[in-house]
Amino acid sequence: MKELSETELKTVQGGGISIGVAAVVTIGIAFLVGVLDGIIRPLKCH
């Protein structure tokens, strides 16, 4: 395994998911769960 210099370490680009994308996915799932819950189990407003 090769040791990287400090400048090489700064230029490394990693994969993964950003916090913004994770937040949008989580909000989307919560919204869909709420819509499905409203369709399957409609409750009257008080």
N, C-alpha and C positions, 0 to 999 in steps of 0.2 A: 504494500500500500504506500502511496506517495504522500508525503507531507506537503501541504499547500502553504504558500507564503501568505502574508497578510493581504497583499493586493489581490491575490487569487481568491482568497476567502471572501473578499468584498464583492467579487464579481459572480459568485456562485448564485444561480437562480434555482430555487427549489419548487417543487410542485405543491400540491395540497389545495385546500379550499380557504378562501379569505373569510374574514369575519362577516363582511357585508353579504356575501353569497349565503353563508350559513344562516344569517338572520332572515334574509328574504325567504329561504326555503322553509325555515321554522314558522314564520308568519303565514306563509301560504298553506302549510299543513294545518295550522290552527284554524285558519279561515275555512278551509274545506271541511274540517271536522265540525265546526259550528254550523255550516250550511246543511250538512248531512244530518246533524242532530235536530235541526229545525224542521227538516222535511220528515224525518222518521218519527219524531216525538214533539209535535207542535204543542206549545203551552200558551194559554191565554195570558195577556198582559193584565196586571192588576192595577 
